Amino acid sequence: MATIPATIYYSSRFADLRYKKLGKTGFTTSVCGFGCYRVDNSVPEHHKALELAIENGINLIETSSNYSFGGSEELVGNVIRQLLSTEKIIRDDVIIVTKGGYLQGENLDKAKTKEKDGKPYKDVIKCSSDLWHCIHPDFLKTQLNNSLEKLRLDKIDIYLLHNPEYFLTYSDISSLEKKLDEYYGRIKLAFEYLESEVKKGKISFYGISSNTFAEPGDKNNFTSLERVYNIAGEISGKNHFAVIQFPMNLIEQGGILNKNQVNNTKTVLEFAKEKDIGVLINRPLNAISENKIIRLADFEIIKNKSKKEIMDLISKLAGYEKELIDRYVNKMNENFSKKKNLLDALSLGKILDENYDKFDSPNHFRDIKGYNLIPKANFAVIEISKFFKDDDDELSDLLNNYAVTVNITLDSIESDLAREWNEQNKKRHTEVNNFLPDDKKEYNLAHKSILLLNSLNEISCTLVGMRKTNYVHDILKVIRFDINENVAKYWESAKND
């Protein structure tokens, strides 16, 4: 388990990096933590990234039982075990945070089976057909034991209830007062259980990760830190409620703007600082505004082509696909379903032509490219190659030209979206540059965003997704940034806007 002396000593090994105290836990944490939302044990690059981060000064790792349906926790457990076995760290150096509350995937299947057998989990909230939620002690006990097994640990440093506000969103209790009483009653029951696990030695501290801590106090799913803090105090004057987590970024600034505590006289950050509650910030680079995700980063431009050139590429791509269908696919003596799958795969030109103006951002397009378009093209090339002779030079040339055109077209579209996105970011750069030293003004907007969050003393650690080793190197560069008083004044200006 993490200890105060070990985390202090760990931080002393990296004198050029920045660290803070994690509230009343007393742990010393790197100002950026490794967020494990999209990592999975099955991806070697994720292993390398996490190893690199821990070996180079990042000592807070944040995961959850539902991330990658358990694959995220397994990754953390395996990497920690590997680093321990090679004596690159000791267990006490690293702060492990995980969360429980979601029923998805295998968890949800088991819950549905228990319900069918007449032994359902208590106090389950059914959000949708593929998402349930629960913070009842019976369920949390199962989740905690599962997490310990996947993490390969005897003790979890910080265990968080994961978005308990789902109850407020989906409960059918009509009276707001009764709904709130039930909500905080469920949190109290969960806290009582977590205190018992502290006594058993399975966790060190606990808390809540909620998307609504920083929301206006009159919002229907708002979670009050003040009320939660008082609940912990009712359980024990020496309780182990010590950490909260919520989103904050250059757009979602409720943590510093919304006075929603103590009769609307203090912000959640002010209240947390006053009560020595550690604060973890998530989504520092992915703001949600008007139900859209806004990526607070600048993007690399790989191919510099005009829209007309891109449309010509799309047309060329469609031409290759038509030729492949006419000359080869239609001549295949195969069943209807196989041909149908190939015809669907050879439709990139049509898809891009019809949807070019609908792609929201480079990130949005990158996901579509990686999970849909490239697999379609690869499937078409592989399947057509199987059915025709290896010495068919015309087919070989056609497939090669098709593959090259796919890559150039997709890269060009992504670059065009990146150019537009970077242009939109110029206003944000101008706003933050007024508070940055000259040598930081040319940095990526992502770096600036993290730097500004880390300038706030109330924030203990900013959680960042670092699935690739180059992402880790980027964050290590940010952690080396000096913080001067002028940087924090950005947030004072935000209050006055």
ZAMARGU-4260 file (C-alpha; in steps of 0.2 Angstrom, whole numbers, plus 5000, padded with zeros to 4 digits):
<rodrens>
0) 5000/5000/5000 | 5005/5018/4997 | 5013/5026/5013 | 5018/5044/5017 | 5036/5041/5019
5) 5038/5031/5003 | 5028/5043/4992 | 5039/5057/4999 | 5055/5048/4995 | 5048/5043/4978
10) 5045/5061/4973 | 5063/5066/4979 | 5070/5055/4966 | 5063/5066/4952 | 5068/5083/4958
15) 5063/5092/4942 | 5045/5086/4943 | 5031/5094/4953 | 5022/5085/4967 | 5008/5090/4979
20) 5000/5083/4995 | 4984/5072/4992 | 4973/5080/5005 | 4972/5071/5022 | 4979/5055/5015
25) 4996/5063/5017 | 5002/5055/5001 | 5013/5064/4990 | 5007/5063/4972 | 5013/5069/4955
30) 5003/5083/4949 | 4997/5073/4934 | 4991/5055/4936 | 4990/5041/4924 | 4971/5040/4919
35) 4966/5022/4914 | 4949/5025/4906 | 4954/5018/4889 | 4968/5006/4893 | 4967/4988/4892
40) 4978/4973/4897 | 4977/4966/4879 | 4987/4981/4872 | 5006/4980/4873 | 5008/4999/4870
45) 4997/5002/4886 | 5009/4992/4896 | 5024/5001/4889 | 5016/5018/4893 | 5011/5014/4911
50) 5029/5007/4914 | 5037/5022/4907 | 5026/5034/4917 | 5029/5025/4934 | 5048/5023/4931
55) 5049/5042/4927 | 5040/5050/4941 | 5021/5048/4939 | 5015/5039/4955 | 4996/5041/4955
60) 4986/5028/4944 | 4968/5030/4942 | 4957/5016/4935 | 4939/5008/4938 | 4931/4991/4939
65) 4921/4995/4922 | 4936/5002/4912 | 4938/4990/4897 | 4927/4978/4907 | 4940/4975/4919
70) 4955/4975/4907 | 4961/4991/4914 | 4963/4985/4932 | 4971/4969/4925 | 4984/4980/4916
75) 4988/4990/4931 | 4990/4975/4942 | 5002/4966/4929 | 5012/4982/4927 | 5014/4985/4945
80) 5019/4967/4948 | 5032/4968/4934 | 5040/4983/4941 | 5040/4976/4959 | 5048/4960/4952
85) 5062/4970/4944 | 5064/4981/4959 | 5061/4997/4949 | 5048/5002/4962 | 5042/4997/4979
90) 5023/4995/4982 | 5023/5009/4994 | 5029/5022/4981 | 5013/5021/4970 | 4995/5027/4974
95) 4982/5016/4966 | 4964/5023/4964 | 4950/5012/4958 | 4931/5014/4958 | 4915/5004/4959
100) 4897/5006/4955 | 4894/5002/4937 | 4886/4986/4931 | 4891/4983/4913 | 4897/4969/4902
105) 4900/4953/4912 | 4895/4962/4928 | 4878/4966/4921 | 4876/4948/4914 | 4879/4942/4932
110) 4867/4954/4940 | 4853/4949/4927 | 4856/4931/4931 | 4855/4935/4950 | 4839/4944/4947
115) 4832/4930/4936 | 4836/4918/4950 | 4827/4929/4963 | 4842/4935/4972 | 4845/4952/4964
120) 4857/4965/4971 | 4849/4978/4982 | 4846/4996/4977 | 4850/4994/4958 | 4847/5008/4947
125) 4843/5003/4929 | 4849/5017/4918 | 4848/5007/4901 | 4847/4990/4894 | 4866/4989/4895
130) 4870/5000/4910 | 4864/4997/4928 | 4872/5006/4943 | 4873/5001/4962 | 4882/5007/4977
135) 4874/4995/4990 | 4887/4987/5001 | 4882/4969/4995 | 4887/4974/4977 | 4902/4985/4983
140) 4909/4970/4992 | 4909/4960/4977 | 4917/4974/4966 | 4930/4977/4979 | 4936/4959/4980
145) 4936/4958/4961 | 4946/4974/4960 | 4959/4967/4972 | 4960/4951/4962 | 4962/4960/4945
150) 4975/4973/4953 | 4984/4959/4961 | 4984/4969/4977 | 4981/4966/4996 | 4975/4983/4998
155) 4968/4998/4988 | 4975/5015/4992 | 4959/5025/4987 | 4942/5017/4983 | 4929/5029/4975
160) 4910/5027/4973 | 4909/5030/4954 | 4896/5042/4948 | 4883/5039/4962 | 4872/5053/4954
165) 4865/5041/4942 | 4852/5038/4956 | 4846/5056/4955 | 4845/5055/4936 | 4836/5039/4934
170) 4826/5037/4950 | 4807/5037/4949 | 4804/5045/4966 | 4794/5061/4962 | 4797/5071/4977
175) 4814/5080/4976 | 4816/5080/4995 | 4813/5062/4996 | 4824/5058/4982 | 4839/5068/4990
180) 4836/5060/5006 | 4836/5042/4998 | 4852/5047/4988 | 4862/5053/5003 | 4855/5039/5013
185) 4863/5027/5001 | 4879/5036/5001 | 4879/5035/5020 | 4876/5016/5019 | 4891/5014/5007
190) 4902/5025/5018 | 4898/5014/5033 | 4903/4999/5023 | 4919/5007/5016 | 4924/5011/5034
195) 4922/4993/5039 | 4934/4988/5024 | 4947/5001/5031 | 4946/4992/5047 | 4949/4975/5038
200) 4964/4982/5029 | 4957/4981/5012 | 4957/5000/5008 | 4966/5015/5015 | 4954/5029/5011
205) 4938/5031/5001 | 4929/5045/4992 | 4917/5049/4977 | 4920/5052/4959 | 4905/5062/4953
210) 4902/5072/4937 | 4891/5084/4947 | 4901/5090/4961 | 4905/5107/4952 | 4888/5109/4945
215) 4876/5123/4951 | 4867/5118/4967 | 4850/5118/4959 | 4854/5106/4946 | 4843/5090/4948
220) 4858/5078/4949 | 4870/5089/4959 | 4880/5081/4972 | 4884/5091/4987 | 4902/5089/4994
225) 4897/5098/5010 | 4883/5086/5013 | 4894/5071/5009 | 4907/5077/5021 | 4895/5079/5035
230) 4889/5061/5032 | 4906/5055/5034 | 4908/5065/5050 | 4892/5057/5057 | 4899/5040/5054
235) 4916/5044/5063 | 4925/5059/5068 | 4941/5050/5062 | 4933/5044/5046 | 4943/5040/5030
240) 4933/5050/5018 | 4948/5059/5009 | 4947/5061/4990 | 4935/5067/4977 | 4936/5067/4958
245) 4926/5078/4945 | 4928/5085/4928 | 4936/5102/4925 | 4945/5111/4911 | 4946/5127/4902
250) 4928/5126/4897 | 4920/5117/4911 | 4925/5129/4925 | 4912/5126/4938 | 4924/5120/4951
255) 4931/5137/4953 | 4915/5147/4947 | 4900/5139/4955 | 4897/5144/4973 | 4887/5128/4978
260) 4893/5124/4996 | 4889/5132/5013 | 4873/5142/5008 | 4881/5145/4991 | 4896/5155/4998
265) 4910/5143/4993 | 4915/5133/4978 | 4918/5114/4979 | 4937/5118/4977 | 4936/5130/4991
270) 4927/5118/5002 | 4938/5104/4998 | 4954/5114/5002 | 4946/5120/5019 | 4942/5102/5024
275) 4959/5095/5017 | 4950/5084/5004 | 4961/5078/4990 | 4955/5083/4973 | 4958/5073/4957
280) 4952/5081/4941 | 4947/5071/4926 | 4943/5076/4908 | 4956/5090/4908 | 4957/5089/4889
285) 4939/5083/4884 | 4926/5097/4888 | 4908/5093/4886 | 4898/5108/4880 | 4880/5107/4873
290) 4882/5088/4872 | 4897/5089/4861 | 4915/5084/4866 | 4927/5098/4863 | 4945/5092/4862
295) 4957/5105/4871 | 4972/5101/4860 | 4980/5106/4844 | 4982/5093/4831 | 4996/5088/4819
300) 4993/5091/4800 | 4999/5076/4791 | 4993/5080/4773 | 4991/5098/4767 | 4978/5097/4754
305) 4964/5109/4749 | 4945/5103/4750 | 4945/5102/4731 | 4960/5090/4731 | 4951/5080/4745
310) 4935/5079/4735 | 4945/5073/4720 | 4953/5060/4731 | 4936/5054/4737 | 4930/5053/4719
315) 4946/5043/4714 | 4943/5031/4729 | 4925/5028/4724 | 4932/5024/4706 | 4944/5011/4712
320) 4930/5003/4723 | 4918/5003/4708 | 4932/4994/4697 | 4935/4981/4711 | 4916/4977/4712
325) 4914/4977/4693 | 4929/4967/4688 | 4931/4955/4703 | 4917/4955/4717 | 4903/4953/4704
330) 4913/4938/4697 | 4915/4929/4713 | 4905/4913/4714 | 4901/4915/4733 | 4885/4916/4743
335) 4875/4932/4745 | 4881/4936/4763 | 4899/4936/4758 | 4896/4947/4743 | 4886/4958/4753
340) 4900/4960/4766 | 4912/4965/4752 | 4900/4977/4744 | 4898/4985/4761 | 4917/4986/4764
345) 4920/4994/4747 | 4909/5009/4751 | 4922/5021/4758 | 4920/5033/4744 | 4902/5034/4746
350) 4903/5036/4765 | 4916/5050/4764 | 4906/5059/4750 | 4890/5059/4760 | 4897/5062/4777
355) 4912/5074/4774 | 4903/5089/4782 | 4897/5079/4797 | 4913/5075/4805 | 4914/5085/4821
360) 4933/5085/4825 | 4949/5076/4821 | 4946/5065/4836 | 4929/5060/4830 | 4936/5056/4813
365) 4951/5047/4820 | 4939/5035/4829 | 4928/5032/4814 | 4944/5029/4803 | 4952/5017/4816
370) 4936/5007/4821 | 4927/5007/4804 | 4935/5014/4788 | 4952/5006/4789 | 4945/4989/4795
375) 4933/4990/4780 | 4947/4993/4767 | 4958/4980/4775 | 4944/4967/4774 | 4941/4971/4756
380) 4959/4969/4751 | 4962/4953/4760 | 4946/4945/4755 | 4948/4949/4736 | 4966/4943/4736
385) 4960/4926/4743 | 4949/4923/4727 | 4961/4927/4713 | 4978/4921/4707 | 4994/4927/4715
390) 5001/4931/4698 | 4987/4943/4693 | 4997/4959/4691 | 4982/4970/4686 | 4973/4965/4702
395) 4989/4967/4712 | 4991/4985/4705 | 4973/4989/4708 | 4973/4984/4726 | 4989/4993/4729
400) 4983/5009/4721 | 4967/5007/4731 | 4976/5005/4748 | 4987/5019/4745 | 4973/5030/4740
405) 4963/5025/4756 | 4977/5030/4767 | 4981/5047/4758 | 4962/5051/4758 | 4959/5047/4776
410) 4975/5057/4782 | 4970/5072/4771 | 4953/5073/4779 | 4960/5071/4796 | 4972/5085/4792
415) 4959/5096/4785 | 4949/5094/4801 | 4964/5097/4811 | 4968/5113/4802 | 4950/5119/4805
420) 4951/5114/4824 | 4968/5123/4826 | 4961/5138/4819 | 4947/5138/4831 | 4959/5136/4845
425) 4968/5152/4841 | 4956/5162/4852 | 4959/5150/4867 | 4978/5152/4864 | 4976/5171/4865
430) 4966/5170/4881 | 4979/5159/4890 | 4995/5167/4883 | 4992/5183/4893 | 4996/5173/4909
435) 5010/5162/4902 | 5029/5166/4902 | 5035/5169/4884 | 5044/5152/4883 | 5027/5143/4886
440) 5017/5152/4873 | 5021/5141/4858 | 5016/5125/4867 | 5001/5114/4862 | 4984/5119/4869
445) 4984/5103/4879 | 5000/5107/4888 | 4993/5124/4892 | 4977/5117/4898 | 4986/5105/4910
450) 4998/5118/4916 | 4984/5130/4921 | 4974/5116/4930 | 4990/5112/4940 | 4993/5130/4945
455) 4978/5129/4956 | 4983/5124/4974 | 4966/5117/4977 | 4969/5103/4964 | 4980/5089/4970
460) 4982/5079/4954 | 4976/5081/4936 | 4971/5064/4928 | 4977/5062/4910 | 4975/5048/4897
465) 4992/5042/4892 | 4989/5026/4882 | 5005/5029/4871 | 5023/5032/4876 | 5024/5048/4867
470) 5009/5054/4877 | 5019/5050/4893 | 5034/5060/4887 | 5022/5075/4883 | 5015/5074/4901
475) 5032/5073/4909 | 5037/5089/4900 | 5021/5098/4907 | 5025/5092/4925 | 5042/5100/4923
480) 5034/5117/4919 | 5038/5130/4933 | 5022/5137/4940 | 5022/5156/4944 | 5009/5166/4952
485) 5004/5174/4936 | 4998/5158/4929 | 4985/5155/4943 | 4978/5173/4939 | 4970/5165/4923
490) 4957/5158/4935 | 4954/5175/4944 | 4951/5182/4926 | 4938/5168/4923 | 4929/5173/4939
495) 4928/5191/4933 | 4922/5187/4915
</rodrens>
